[in-house]
Amino acid sequence: MEEGIVIVGGGFGGLAAAKALDRAGVPYLLLDARNHHLFQPLLYQVATGFLEAPAIAYPLRPLLRKGRFLLARVEGVDLKGRRLLLEGGEALPYRHLIVATGSRPHDLGVLGVGEHALFLKTLEDALKIRNRLLKVLEEAAWGQKSLRFVVVGGGPTGVELSGALAEFLRYVLPRDFPEIPGTEVHLLEAGPRLLPAFRPGLSAYALKALSGLGVRVALQAQVDRVEKGGVVLKDGTFFPADLVLWAVGVRGNPLPGLPQDPRGRVPTDPYLRLPDHPEVYVVGDVNGLGLPGVAPVALQQGAWAAHNLLRTLKGEAPLPFRYRDRGQLAVIGRNKAVAELGRLAFAGFPAWLLWALVHVRELIGFRNRLLVLLSWALAYFFREPGVRVLWGRP
């Protein structure tokens, strides 16, 4: 049976498209290999024990008013036949398709990353980091040895992850692991400054704030390979590490059968459609218009694709997509963050407060907002990240 409108992907882009169709009262089918929407910007807090996994995951079915949900893994698309090829050999015909399959981690061709480093892209990745973190802490406590952690990538994810890890270790070790004599957190960035998408002044603030937390930042540190015991740079410098976290490099995750460039992005026209298949829209991290792979782009493109599709159904001409850059935020630690909003740029507590408000607002569901606020309040006022829960889940 042919479906009218099919959305593949329940992330930011797919959900934005679904909400736009809901408002228009148009039925659709949303497919995803997982039955929940994941708020990825806070994954690093799950990885470091400040939040529990349910706080940033929300079931997809209750979010779809006019649409239906199908838990399925799409293995490819037959553009000529207008069919989605599903795991198990089934095929799902469609009339209109919105592809919002997001991105996946990319090792950038660096040897050993897949074998010896941990990514942070999914809920499973975050929980794997938590479990590995617990394991190395327990082993170090038993052997009464120091620990070294290496985070690769000085973008927002790397900065936020290394800052959260440093705060976690600062408050947890003296209380729960007095046997460990010390820890080091190293952040490696291949470029000349942290947060290269931000203004230089904010990059300098981030460097100073991380250093204040005890993070040792190495700039222009290009990784040659990752080994079992650490990271080797292009110049031969070796950083020993008990845990390597890979926070740099993502690649589009297009459906097999779609055209793609070397970055895994699908080339589209300005209306977000495949040039030779105007019934197919591509949005978010997998879209090839050259915009950054961030949540605001996916949200705006998802809604815009749905609006253009609705215009097409009415016999109206589609409109070209224009991204409205509303700024960017990155948190470094307690009361420390950077914000860039148009011509405004500021740092410190005001940026941290804005970051917190924006993230709580963007979370889906009252329960999730409440869980996050309570967890943050516990960590802020009592310096008590959610490590008590972490210890119960080795």
C-alpha positions in Angstrom: 0.0 0.0 0.0 1.4 3.4 -1.0 1.9 6.0 1.7 1.3 9.6 0.8 4.0 11.4 2.8 6.8 9.5 4.5 9.4 11.1 6.9 12.5 9.1 7.6 14.2 10.1 10.8 12.8 11.3 14.2 15.5 13.7 15.0 15.2 17.5 15.0 14.6 17.8 11.2 12.1 15.0 10.9 10.2 16.0 14.0 10.0 19.7 12.8 8.6 18.4 9.5 6.0 16.3 11.3 4.9 19.2 13.5 4.4 21.4 10.4 2.2 18.7 8.8 0.3 18.2 12.1 -0.6 21.9 12.1 -1.8 21.6 8.5 -3.9 18.5 9.4 -2.1 16.4 6.7 -1.5 12.7 7.5 2.0 11.2 7.2 4.1 8.2 8.3 7.3 8.7 10.3 9.9 5.9 10.3 12.8 5.5 12.6 15.0 2.7 13.9 14.4 4.0 17.4 11.1 4.9 19.0 12.3 8.0 20.8 13.5 11.5 20.0 16.9 12.3 21.4 18.0 15.7 22.6 21.6 15.3 21.4 23.0 18.7 22.8 22.9 17.2 26.3 24.4 13.8 25.5 27.7 14.7 27.1 25.9 15.3 30.5 24.5 11.7 30.3 28.0 10.5 29.5 29.5 12.2 32.6 26.7 11.4 35.0 25.0 14.8 35.4 21.8 13.6 33.7 20.0 10.3 33.4 19.2 9.0 29.9 15.4 9.3 30.2 15.8 13.1 30.8 16.9 13.7 27.2 14.8 11.0 25.4 11.1 11.3 24.6 8.8 8.7 22.9 7.9 9.6 19.3 4.4 8.2 19.2 2.8 10.7 21.6 4.3 13.6 19.6 2.6 12.7 16.3 -1.0 14.1 16.2 -1.9 13.5 12.5 0.8 11.0 11.7 1.6 7.4 12.3 4.9 5.9 13.5 6.7 2.8 12.2 9.7 1.3 14.0 11.8 0.2 11.1 15.3 0.5 9.8 15.5 1.8 6.2 18.3 0.2 4.2 17.9 2.2 1.0 15.7 4.1 -1.4 14.6 3.2 -4.9 14.1 6.6 -6.4 12.7 5.4 -9.8 10.3 3.1 -8.1 9.5 5.6 -5.3 10.1 2.9 -2.7 11.8 2.6 0.7 13.7 -0.6 1.1 13.3 -1.8 4.7 15.3 -4.2 6.8 14.0 -7.7 6.3 13.3 -7.3 2.6 10.1 -5.3 2.7 9.4 -2.3 0.5 7.3 0.7 1.3 6.0 2.8 -1.6 5.7 6.6 -1.1 4.4 9.6 -3.0 6.4 12.2 -1.2 9.5 11.7 0.9 11.3 13.8 3.5 14.8 12.4 4.4 16.1 13.5 7.8 18.6 10.8 8.7 21.1 13.1 10.4 24.8 12.4 10.7 27.2 9.8 12.1 30.6 10.0 13.7 33.6 10.2 11.3 37.1 9.1 12.1 38.6 11.6 9.5 40.8 8.8 8.3 42.8 8.6 11.5 44.0 5.1 12.2 42.8 3.4 15.4 39.9 5.6 16.2 37.2 3.0 15.7 39.1 0.5 17.8 40.5 2.6 20.7 38.3 5.8 21.0 34.7 6.3 22.0 32.2 8.4 20.0 29.4 10.5 21.4 26.5 10.5 19.0 23.8 8.2 20.4 22.3 7.4 23.8 24.1 4.1 23.6 27.4 5.9 23.1 26.8 8.1 26.1 26.0 5.1 28.3 29.1 3.3 27.0 31.2 6.2 28.0 29.7 6.2 31.5 30.3 2.5 31.9 33.9 2.8 30.7 34.5 5.8 32.9 33.2 3.9 36.0 35.4 0.9 35.0 38.6 2.9 34.7 37.9 4.7 38.0 37.4 1.5 39.8 40.5 0.0 38.3 42.6 3.0 39.2 41.2 3.0 42.8 42.2 -0.7 43.2 45.7 0.0 41.8 46.0 3.4 43.4 47.2 4.9 40.2 46.6 8.2 38.4 44.3 8.5 35.4 44.6 10.4 32.1 41.7 11.3 29.8 42.1 12.7 26.3 39.3 14.5 24.4 40.0 15.1 20.7 38.3 18.1 19.2 38.0 21.7 20.3 34.6 22.4 18.9 31.5 22.8 21.1 31.2 19.1 21.8 34.8 18.7 22.8 34.8 21.8 24.9 31.6 20.9 26.7 32.6 17.3 27.2 36.1 18.1 28.6 34.6 20.7 30.9 32.0 18.4 32.3 34.5 15.6 32.7 36.9 17.9 34.6 34.1 19.1 37.0 32.9 15.5 37.5 36.4 14.4 38.5 37.0 17.5 40.7 33.9 16.8 42.9 33.7 13.0 42.8 37.3 11.9 43.3 38.0 13.4 46.8 34.7 12.0 48.1 34.2 8.6 46.4 37.7 7.7 45.1 40.3 9.0 47.6 42.6 6.1 46.6 43.2 7.8 43.2 46.2 10.1 43.5 45.2 12.3 40.6 43.7 12.7 37.2 44.5 14.7 34.0 42.1 15.8 31.3 43.7 16.8 28.0 41.8 18.5 25.1 43.5 18.3 21.7 42.5 20.7 19.0 44.1 20.6 15.5 43.5 24.3 14.8 45.0 27.4 16.3 42.1 28.1 18.7 39.2 26.5 20.5 35.6 27.0 19.2 36.7 28.1 15.7 33.2 29.0 14.7 33.0 31.6 17.5 34.8 35.0 17.7 38.4 34.9 18.8 37.6 36.7 22.1 35.2 33.9 23.1 37.7 31.3 22.0 40.2 32.9 24.4 37.7 32.9 27.2 36.9 29.2 26.6 40.6 28.4 26.8 41.1 30.3 30.0 37.9 28.8 31.6 38.9 25.3 30.7 42.4 25.9 32.1 40.8 27.1 35.3 39.0 23.8 35.6 42.3 21.9 35.2 41.9 20.9 31.6 45.2 20.9 29.7 44.6 22.2 26.2 46.9 21.5 23.3 46.3 23.6 20.2 47.6 22.8 16.7 47.7 19.2 17.9 46.9 17.1 14.8 46.2 13.5 15.7 48.1 10.9 13.6 46.7 7.7 15.2 45.0 6.4 18.3 46.5 3.4 20.0 45.4 1.2 22.9 47.3 3.3 25.4 46.9 6.8 24.0 47.1 9.3 21.2 50.0 10.0 18.8 50.2 13.4 17.1 51.6 14.2 13.7 54.8 15.5 15.3 55.3 12.3 17.2 54.1 13.5 20.6 52.4 10.8 22.6 49.6 11.5 25.0 49.0 8.4 27.2 45.3 7.9 28.0 43.2 5.5 30.0 40.2 6.8 28.0 40.1 8.6 24.6 36.9 10.4 23.6 36.5 11.4 19.9 34.6 14.7 19.7 35.5 15.8 16.2 34.3 14.9 12.8 30.8 13.9 11.6 29.6 12.7 8.3 26.2 12.8 6.7 24.2 9.6 7.0 22.3 9.5 3.7 20.1 6.6 2.6 21.8 4.2 0.2 20.4 5.1 -3.3 20.6 8.8 -2.8 23.4 10.9 -4.5 26.0 12.1 -2.0 29.2 14.1 -1.9 32.4 13.0 0.0 31.0 14.4 3.3 27.9 12.2 3.0 25.8 15.2 2.1 23.0 15.0 -0.5 23.0 17.8 -3.1 19.6 19.6 -3.3 18.1 22.6 -5.0 17.4 25.7 -3.0 13.9 24.3 -2.2 15.5 21.3 -0.3 14.5 18.8 -3.1 16.5 16.4 -5.2 17.0 18.1 -8.5 15.8 15.1 -10.6 13.2 13.9 -8.0 11.2 16.9 -6.7 9.1 14.5 -4.6 12.1 13.9 -2.3 13.2 16.5 0.3 16.4 16.2 2.2 17.0 18.2 5.5 19.3 18.6 8.4 22.8 17.2 8.7 22.4 15.2 5.5 21.5 18.2 3.3 24.2 19.4 0.9 23.6 23.2 0.8 26.7 23.8 2.9 25.1 24.9 6.2 26.5 23.8 9.6 25.3 20.5 11.0 23.5 22.0 14.1 20.0 21.6 15.5 18.7 25.0 14.4 19.5 24.2 10.7 17.7 20.9 11.0 14.7 22.4 12.7 14.3 25.2 10.1 14.9 22.9 7.1 12.5 20.3 8.4 9.7 22.8 8.8 10.5 24.5 5.4 10.5 21.2 3.6 7.0 20.4 5.0 5.8 23.9 4.0 7.1 23.5 0.4 5.5 20.1 0.2 2.2 21.5 1.3 2.5 24.3 -1.3 3.2 21.7 -4.0 0.0 19.8 -2.9 -1.9 23.0 -3.4 -0.4 23.6 -6.8 1.7 26.5 -5.6 5.4 27.1 -6.4 7.9 26.2 -3.6 10.0 28.9 -2.0 13.8 28.8 -1.6 15.2 28.0 1.9 17.0 30.8 3.8 18.6 30.0 7.1 18.1 32.4 10.0 21.1 32.3 12.2 19.9 33.0 15.7 23.4 32.6 17.2 25.3 29.9 19.0 26.1 28.9 22.5 28.6 26.7 24.3 28.9 25.8 27.9 32.2 25.2 29.6 31.4 24.6 33.2 29.6 26.0 36.3 28.7 29.6 35.5 30.9 29.5 32.5 29.7 29.7 28.9 30.0 31.7 25.7 27.2 33.2 23.6 27.1 34.8 20.2 23.8 36.4 19.1 24.2 38.4 15.9 26.5 41.3 16.8 26.3 40.5 20.5 29.0 38.4 22.1 29.3 37.7 25.8 30.6 35.2 28.2 30.4 34.0 31.8 27.3 33.7 34.0 24.9 35.6 31.6 25.9 33.3 28.8 25.6 30.3 31.1 22.1 31.3 32.2 21.0 31.9 28.6 22.4 28.5 27.6 20.5 26.8 30.4 17.2 28.6 29.6 17.5 27.8 25.8 18.2 24.1 26.4 15.4 23.7 28.9 13.0 25.4 26.5 14.0 23.2 23.6 13.6 20.0 25.5 10.4 18.1 24.6 7.9 17.3 27.4 7.3 18.7 30.8 8.7 15.6 32.5 12.0 15.9 30.7 12.3 19.6 31.5 11.5 18.9 35.2 14.1 16.1 35.3 16.8 18.3 33.8 16.0 21.2 36.0 16.1 19.1 39.2 19.4 17.4 38.1 21.0 20.8 37.4 19.7 22.3 40.7 21.2 19.3 42.6 24.6 19.7 40.8 24.6 23.6 41.1 23.6 24.1 44.7 25.0 20.9 46.3 27.8 20.2 43.8 26.3 16.7 43.5 26.2 15.4 39.9 24.2 12.3 39.3 27.0 10.0 40.2 25.1 8.2 42.9 22.9 6.8 40.1 25.9 6.2 37.9 27.5 4.0 40.5 24.4 1.8 40.5 24.7 1.0 36.8 28.2 -0.5 36.1 
